């Protein structure tokens, strides 16, 4: 015969564990939102800063007489543009819609044609408390694990995207600095 006190204690433990898993599950979606915001910010910053820096550098290059002297600036500009495009592509890849798991998937209550399967709902509603908790705990553990993998992939992409963004800004600013140094030292001069 089952001990009712032991069953109640197990259910209380299951309730506590379920609440903790629900909290972790929600934190995973908060992290997803933060990562999406960061990817969107990188895309915006990369587009604005690279457009501005490319415009300034291109304008400066077109005003200089000798193209051979400013070759390092042109190469820096090209590398900066390539890195900027790579940054945007990476950030868009991180920002794209990904498959996230959910603890109870509503589609599990429907068949392929979209017809509601009442027996699945009845089975869940009539399950014993212990079976219900076990099912819910298993669902949460599985979806948390899958969502963590997805967020880890997204965060690694964003880290690489940040570094390519910094690199692109470095090359673009470097191009402008080289041009300014060449102009200031007299190695390059502006067209009349």
Secondary structure, DSSP 8 states (H G I E B T S, - for coil): ---HHHHHHHHHHHHHHHHHHHHHHHHHHHHHHHHHHHHHHHHHHHHHHHHHHHHHHHHHHHHBS-TTTTHHHHHHHHHHHHHHHHHHHHHHHHHS------SS-GGGGB-TTS-B-HHHHHHHHHS-HHHHHHHHHHHHHHHHHHHHHHHHHHHHHHHHHHHHHHHHHHHHHHHHHHHHHHHHHTSS-B--
